[in-house]
Amino acid sequence: MKSVISFALAVFVATSNANPITLDPRSIPGPSYDIGPASNGSSFDVIIIGGGPAGLSALSGLARVRRNALLIDSAEYRNAETRHLHDMIGYDHTVPAAFRAAAREGISKYPTATMQNGTVVSITSPDNGTTFITTDSNGQIYTSKKVVLATGLRDILPDTPGIKEAWSRGIYWCPWCDGYEHRDQRFGILGSILDVVGTVFEVITLNKDIIAFVNGTWTPENVEILNTKRPGWQQQLSSTGYNIQIINTTITSITRIQDGALVNDPNTDSEFDRFNVNLEGGSFIERDVFMTNFPSKQRSYLGTEIGVQVYGEKMIIDPASMRAATGVWAVGDANSDNSTNVPHALYTGKKAAVVIHVELEREFAEGYVTKRDGEEEEVMGVMGRDLEDLWEGMVRG
């Protein structure tokens, strides 16, 4: 209820003014509450599945034009273990759960927005995109005119002991997310040799002492692929400008020997994690931080029931509108817009909300107005008016 939201929001305020690094993100209450729970059989303009930044952004955009929208949140988040959000202007260094609580607190004032916990188990459309029937794990059934999928991705981690235990806390996958806090530290790359060069290019301005642990993937076949894809890659990595060491020995485990949540310097935004990389044969190498190249996959394939196509573990969308199928939009990490960060998630959620709002009104007006040509131009114009003509100016310019 509201008291739970207020508590989480109070934690957000407190950690914004203190040392946020000492707070484990899992200690913040998740969305174990409902705001205006919908009754079985309720009908909405839009149902949003997923309560991360993308889903919350879509709900906010729809609520502010008084569209009747329901958000259903399973409380599964890709960044659930992350200590803080970063590269998020105004919310930099905020605990993710506190950010979500603050977002829910703000959205709760809009009377047409409904938020509740739950896991959606099926979505069907008996009329091929005009009406949608959504069913949750409790057997509750809701209908809507449109659906937004904000279901996110799930990282596929290897079974190597120690990786899952430290995931997002010293072992990360995005330099913009966690790299700055570990700058100038002893850096390790975990993953295939095929991805090492790209990773080095991303992190070299942050870290110089770099070892790539490629775990047996330095094979003749992969070397041939790299020689074709990146001619001269070995000379580049071994040059004085990079001086990257590559270790092909199998990793048996990774052991944390220091926790950056406890050992840190808030004055310089530095976290001091430390690990031993234990190798086959009994040797080990000490590193402070790792970036990975592990695969990810869709957290949910619900969209395939209603016409959404998935390729390369991304829901295929029209980037002009975030549309994934008739009456269906896919936002956030899970779509083929192919950018995975909080600002992008917020943008895609808002863009989908604008398109949906305009489309719903077009459908209502039907024979009274003529559909304008150029959906992208119209939508960007609406976004422009909302964002101080920024987008409209970009389109016209």
C-alpha positions as CSV (number, residue, x, y, z in Angstrom):
1,M,0.0,0.0,0.0
2,K,1.0,3.7,0.1
3,S,2.9,3.3,3.4
4,V,5.3,0.8,1.6
5,I,5.8,3.2,-1.2
6,S,6.5,6.1,1.2
7,F,9.1,4.0,3.1
8,A,10.9,3.1,-0.1
9,L,10.8,6.7,-1.2
10,A,12.2,7.8,2.2
11,V,15.1,5.4,1.7
12,F,15.7,6.9,-1.7
13,V,15.9,10.4,-0.2
14,A,18.2,9.2,2.6
15,T,20.6,7.4,0.3
16,S,20.8,10.4,-2.1
17,N,22.3,12.5,0.7
18,A,24.5,9.9,2.4
19,N,26.8,7.1,1.3
20,P,24.7,5.1,-1.0
21,I,27.3,2.5,-1.8
22,T,27.0,0.8,1.6
23,L,23.4,-0.1,0.9
24,D,22.7,-3.4,-0.6
25,P,20.1,-2.9,-3.4
26,R,18.3,-6.1,-2.3
27,S,17.5,-4.4,1.1
28,I,15.1,-1.9,-0.5
29,P,11.5,-3.1,-0.6
30,G,10.4,-4.2,-4.1
31,P,6.9,-3.5,-5.4
32,S,5.2,-5.8,-2.9
33,Y,2.1,-3.6,-3.0
34,D,-0.7,-2.7,-5.4
35,I,-2.0,0.7,-6.3
36,G,-5.7,0.6,-7.3
37,P,-5.8,-3.2,-8.0
38,A,-8.0,-4.0,-11.0
39,S,-10.9,-6.3,-10.6
40,N,-11.3,-9.5,-12.6
41,G,-12.7,-8.8,-16.0
42,S,-11.7,-5.1,-16.0
43,S,-11.3,-3.4,-19.4
44,F,-8.5,-0.9,-20.2
45,D,-7.3,1.2,-23.1
46,V,-3.8,-0.3,-22.6
47,I,-2.3,-3.0,-20.5
48,I,1.5,-2.7,-19.8
49,I,3.4,-5.8,-18.9
50,G,6.6,-5.1,-16.9
51,G,7.3,-2.5,-14.2
52,G,10.8,-1.5,-15.0
53,P,11.7,2.0,-16.3
54,A,10.3,1.4,-19.8
55,G,6.9,0.1,-18.5
56,L,6.7,2.9,-15.9
57,S,7.5,5.5,-18.5
58,A,4.8,4.2,-20.8
59,L,2.3,4.2,-18.0
60,S,3.2,7.8,-17.1
61,G,2.9,9.0,-20.7
62,L,-0.6,7.4,-21.0
63,A,-1.8,8.6,-17.6
64,R,-0.9,12.2,-18.3
65,V,-3.4,12.2,-21.2
66,R,-5.9,10.3,-19.1
67,R,-5.8,7.0,-20.9
68,N,-7.1,4.2,-18.8
69,A,-4.0,1.9,-18.4
70,L,-3.1,-1.0,-16.2
71,L,0.6,-2.0,-15.4
72,I,1.2,-5.5,-14.2
73,D,4.6,-6.0,-12.6
74,S,6.2,-9.5,-11.9
75,A,9.0,-7.8,-9.9
76,E,11.7,-9.4,-12.0
77,Y,14.3,-6.8,-13.1
78,R,17.5,-7.2,-15.0
79,N,19.2,-4.7,-12.8
80,A,17.7,-6.0,-9.5
81,E,21.2,-6.9,-8.1
82,T,22.9,-3.7,-9.3
83,R,24.1,-1.3,-6.6
84,H,23.0,1.9,-8.3
85,L,21.7,3.4,-11.5
86,H,24.3,5.4,-13.4
87,D,24.4,7.7,-16.4
88,M,20.9,8.7,-15.4
89,I,20.8,12.5,-15.1
90,G,19.1,13.6,-11.9
91,Y,19.1,10.1,-10.5
92,D,22.7,9.1,-10.9
93,H,23.9,6.7,-8.1
94,T,20.3,5.9,-7.1
95,V,19.4,2.4,-5.9
96,P,17.2,0.9,-8.7
97,A,14.4,-0.2,-6.3
98,A,14.2,3.3,-4.9
99,F,14.0,4.8,-8.4
100,R,11.1,2.5,-9.2
101,A,9.4,3.4,-5.9
102,A,9.8,7.1,-6.6
103,A,8.3,6.6,-10.1
104,R,5.4,4.7,-8.7
105,E,4.8,7.4,-6.1
106,G,4.6,10.0,-8.8
107,I,2.4,8.0,-11.2
108,S,0.0,7.1,-8.4
109,K,-1.5,10.6,-8.4
110,Y,-3.1,10.0,-11.8
111,P,-6.6,8.5,-11.5
112,T,-6.5,6.6,-14.8
113,A,-3.3,4.7,-13.9
114,T,-3.5,1.3,-12.2
115,M,-0.5,-0.6,-11.0
116,Q,-0.5,-4.1,-9.5
117,N,1.8,-7.0,-8.9
118,G,1.3,-10.2,-10.9
119,T,2.7,-12.5,-13.5
120,V,1.1,-12.6,-16.9
121,V,0.8,-16.1,-18.3
122,S,-1.0,-15.5,-21.6
123,I,-2.1,-12.8,-24.0
124,T,-4.5,-13.5,-26.8
125,S,-6.3,-11.5,-29.4
126,P,-9.4,-13.2,-30.8
127,D,-9.8,-10.4,-33.5
128,N,-6.2,-10.2,-34.6
129,G,-5.2,-7.0,-32.9
130,T,-8.4,-5.1,-32.0
131,T,-9.0,-6.5,-28.6
132,F,-6.5,-8.3,-26.2
133,I,-7.3,-10.7,-23.4
134,T,-4.6,-10.9,-20.7
135,T,-4.5,-13.6,-18.0
136,D,-2.3,-13.6,-14.9
137,S,-1.1,-16.5,-12.8
138,N,-4.0,-16.1,-10.4
139,G,-6.5,-16.6,-13.2
140,Q,-7.5,-12.9,-13.3
141,I,-8.5,-11.8,-16.8
142,Y,-8.4,-8.3,-18.3
143,T,-9.2,-6.9,-21.7
144,S,-7.6,-4.0,-23.5
145,K,-7.4,-2.3,-26.8
146,K,-3.6,-2.2,-26.9
147,V,-0.7,-4.0,-25.2
148,V,2.8,-2.7,-24.3
149,L,5.5,-5.3,-23.6
150,A,8.1,-4.1,-21.3
151,T,9.2,-7.5,-20.2
152,G,13.0,-7.0,-20.5
153,L,15.9,-9.4,-21.0
154,R,17.5,-12.0,-18.8
155,D,21.3,-12.5,-18.8
156,I,22.5,-16.1,-19.3
157,L,25.4,-16.6,-16.9
158,P,27.8,-19.5,-17.0
159,D,27.8,-22.1,-14.2
160,T,31.3,-21.0,-13.1
161,P,31.2,-20.7,-9.3
162,G,31.3,-17.1,-8.2
163,I,30.0,-15.3,-11.2
164,K,26.3,-15.4,-10.3
165,E,27.1,-14.5,-6.7
166,A,28.9,-11.3,-7.8
167,W,26.8,-10.4,-10.8
168,S,26.2,-6.6,-11.1
169,R,28.5,-6.0,-8.1
170,G,32.0,-6.0,-9.5
171,I,31.1,-8.2,-12.5
172,Y,29.1,-6.2,-15.0
173,W,28.3,-6.0,-18.7
174,C,28.1,-2.3,-19.5
175,P,30.9,0.3,-19.0
176,W,28.4,3.2,-18.9
177,C,26.6,1.4,-16.1
178,D,29.4,0.6,-13.7
179,G,32.7,1.4,-15.3
180,Y,33.4,4.8,-13.8
181,E,33.2,3.5,-10.3
182,H,36.0,1.0,-11.1
183,R,38.2,3.3,-13.2
184,D,42.0,2.8,-13.0
185,Q,41.7,-0.6,-11.4
186,R,42.9,-4.0,-12.4
187,F,40.4,-5.1,-15.1
188,G,39.3,-8.4,-16.3
189,I,37.3,-9.4,-19.4
190,L,35.2,-12.6,-19.2
191,G,33.9,-14.2,-22.3
192,S,34.7,-15.3,-25.8
193,I,37.9,-14.2,-27.6
194,L,35.6,-13.0,-30.4
195,D,34.4,-10.2,-28.2
196,V,37.7,-9.0,-26.6
197,V,38.6,-6.3,-29.1
198,G,35.2,-4.6,-28.9
199,T,35.3,-4.7,-25.1
200,V,38.8,-3.2,-25.0
201,F,37.7,-0.3,-27.2
202,E,34.8,0.4,-24.8
203,V,36.9,0.4,-21.6
204,I,40.4,1.5,-22.5
205,T,39.7,5.1,-21.4
206,L,38.7,3.8,-18.0
207,N,41.2,1.0,-17.4
208,K,44.7,0.2,-18.7
209,D,45.7,-2.9,-16.7
210,I,43.5,-5.4,-18.7
211,I,43.6,-9.2,-18.8
212,A,41.1,-11.1,-21.0
213,F,40.1,-14.5,-19.6
214,V,38.8,-16.2,-22.7
215,N,38.2,-19.6,-21.1
216,G,39.4,-21.9,-23.9
217,T,37.8,-20.0,-26.8
218,W,41.2,-19.1,-28.3
219,T,40.8,-21.8,-31.0
220,P,42.1,-21.9,-34.6
221,E,38.5,-21.5,-35.8
222,N,37.9,-18.3,-33.8
223,V,41.3,-16.9,-34.7
224,E,40.3,-17.4,-38.4
225,I,37.0,-15.6,-37.8
226,L,38.9,-12.7,-36.1
227,N,41.5,-12.5,-38.8
228,T,38.7,-11.9,-41.3
229,K,36.6,-9.7,-39.1
230,R,39.3,-7.6,-37.5
231,P,42.6,-7.9,-39.5
232,G,45.6,-7.2,-37.3
233,W,43.7,-7.7,-34.1
234,Q,46.6,-9.5,-32.3
235,Q,49.0,-6.7,-33.2
236,Q,46.6,-4.1,-31.9
237,L,46.0,-5.8,-28.6
238,S,49.7,-6.4,-28.0
239,S,50.8,-2.9,-29.0
240,T,52.0,-0.4,-26.4
241,G,48.8,1.5,-26.7
242,Y,46.8,-1.5,-25.4
243,N,49.2,-4.2,-24.0
244,I,46.3,-6.6,-23.4
245,Q,47.1,-10.0,-21.9
246,I,45.0,-12.9,-23.1
247,I,44.7,-16.1,-20.9
248,N,43.0,-19.1,-22.5
249,T,43.2,-21.4,-19.4
250,T,39.8,-22.7,-18.1
251,I,38.4,-20.7,-15.2
252,T,37.4,-23.1,-12.3
253,S,35.9,-20.4,-10.1
254,I,35.9,-16.7,-9.1
255,T,36.2,-15.9,-5.5
256,R,35.3,-12.5,-4.0
257,I,37.9,-11.3,-1.5
258,Q,36.6,-7.8,-1.0
259,D,33.2,-6.2,-1.4
260,G,32.9,-2.8,-3.0
261,A,29.6,-2.2,-1.2
262,L,31.6,-2.1,2.0
263,V,35.0,-0.7,0.8
264,N,34.5,2.4,-1.2
265,D,35.1,6.1,-1.4
266,P,31.9,8.2,-1.9
267,N,33.9,11.3,-2.4
268,T,35.4,10.0,-5.6
269,D,32.6,7.6,-6.6
270,S,34.9,4.6,-6.3
271,E,34.1,1.1,-5.4
272,F,36.9,-1.3,-4.4
273,D,35.9,-4.9,-5.2
274,R,38.6,-7.6,-5.4
275,F,38.5,-11.1,-6.7
276,N,40.7,-14.2,-7.3
277,V,40.3,-15.8,-10.7
278,N,41.0,-19.5,-10.0
279,L,42.4,-21.3,-13.0
280,E,42.7,-25.0,-14.0
281,G,46.0,-26.3,-12.6
282,G,45.7,-24.4,-9.3
283,S,47.0,-21.0,-10.1
284,F,45.0,-17.8,-9.6
285,I,45.1,-14.2,-10.7
286,E,43.8,-11.2,-8.7
287,R,41.5,-8.7,-10.4
288,D,39.4,-5.8,-9.1
289,V,36.5,-5.7,-11.6
290,F,35.2,-7.6,-14.7
291,M,33.2,-6.8,-17.8
292,T,31.5,-9.7,-19.4
293,N,30.3,-10.8,-22.9
294,F,27.7,-13.3,-21.9
295,P,24.5,-13.7,-23.9
296,S,21.0,-12.6,-22.9
297,K,17.5,-13.8,-23.9
298,Q,14.0,-12.6,-23.7
299,R,12.6,-12.8,-20.1
300,S,9.1,-13.5,-21.7
301,Y,7.9,-14.7,-25.1
302,L,4.3,-13.7,-24.5
303,G,4.4,-11.5,-27.5
304,T,4.7,-14.5,-29.9
305,E,1.1,-15.4,-29.2
306,I,-0.1,-12.0,-30.6
307,G,2.1,-11.6,-33.7
308,V,5.4,-10.3,-32.3
309,Q,8.5,-11.6,-34.1
310,V,11.7,-12.3,-32.2
311,Y,15.1,-12.4,-33.9
312,G,18.4,-12.6,-32.1
313,E,16.6,-12.6,-28.8
314,K,15.1,-9.1,-29.5
315,M,11.4,-8.3,-30.3
316,I,11.4,-6.8,-33.8
317,I,9.9,-3.3,-33.8
318,D,9.4,-0.3,-36.1
319,P,11.8,2.2,-34.4
320,A,9.7,5.1,-35.6
321,S,6.9,4.0,-33.3
322,M,8.1,1.0,-31.1
323,R,5.3,-1.0,-32.7
324,A,5.9,-4.8,-32.7
325,A,2.6,-6.0,-34.1
326,T,-0.9,-4.8,-34.7
327,G,-2.0,-3.2,-31.4
328,V,1.3,-4.3,-29.7
329,W,4.4,-2.2,-28.7
330,A,7.7,-3.5,-27.3
331,V,9.8,-1.1,-25.2
332,G,13.0,-1.2,-23.2
333,D,15.9,-3.7,-23.4
334,A,13.8,-6.4,-25.0
335,N,13.3,-4.7,-28.4
336,S,15.4,-4.4,-31.5
337,D,16.1,-0.7,-30.9
338,N,19.2,-2.4,-29.5
339,S,20.2,-0.1,-26.7
340,T,20.1,-1.3,-23.1
341,N,20.1,1.5,-20.5
342,V,17.6,3.3,-18.4
343,P,17.5,6.6,-20.4
344,H,16.7,4.5,-23.5
345,A,14.1,2.6,-21.7
346,L,12.3,5.7,-20.6
347,Y,12.5,7.2,-24.1
348,T,11.0,4.1,-25.7
349,G,8.2,3.9,-23.1
350,K,7.3,7.5,-23.7
351,K,7.4,7.2,-27.5
352,A,5.1,4.2,-27.4
353,A,2.7,6.1,-25.2
354,V,2.5,9.0,-27.6
355,V,1.8,6.7,-30.6
356,I,-0.8,4.7,-28.7
357,H,-2.6,7.8,-27.5
358,V,-2.8,9.2,-31.1
359,E,-3.8,5.9,-32.5
360,L,-6.6,5.3,-30.0
361,E,-8.1,8.7,-30.9
362,R,-7.8,8.0,-34.6
363,E,-9.7,4.8,-34.2
364,F,-12.4,6.5,-32.1
365,A,-12.8,9.2,-34.7
366,E,-12.7,6.7,-37.6
367,G,-14.8,8.3,-40.3
368,Y,-14.6,11.8,-39.0
369,V,-10.9,12.4,-39.6
370,T,-8.6,11.4,-42.4
371,K,-5.5,9.6,-41.3
372,R,-2.4,11.7,-42.0
373,D,0.4,10.3,-44.0
374,G,3.7,9.9,-42.3
375,E,3.1,8.4,-38.9
376,E,6.7,9.1,-37.8
377,E,6.4,12.8,-38.6
378,E,3.2,13.1,-36.7
379,V,4.4,11.3,-33.6
380,M,7.7,13.2,-33.5
381,G,5.7,16.4,-33.7
382,V,3.7,15.4,-30.7
383,M,6.8,14.4,-28.8
384,G,8.3,17.8,-29.8
385,R,5.4,19.8,-28.4
386,D,5.7,17.8,-25.2
387,L,9.5,18.2,-24.9
388,E,9.7,21.9,-25.7
389,D,9.7,21.4,-29.5
390,L,13.0,19.5,-29.3
391,W,12.0,16.6,-31.4
392,E,9.9,18.6,-33.8
393,G,12.9,20.8,-34.4
394,M,15.1,17.8,-35.0
395,V,12.7,16.3,-37.5
396,R,12.2,19.5,-39.5
397,G,15.9,20.4,-39.3
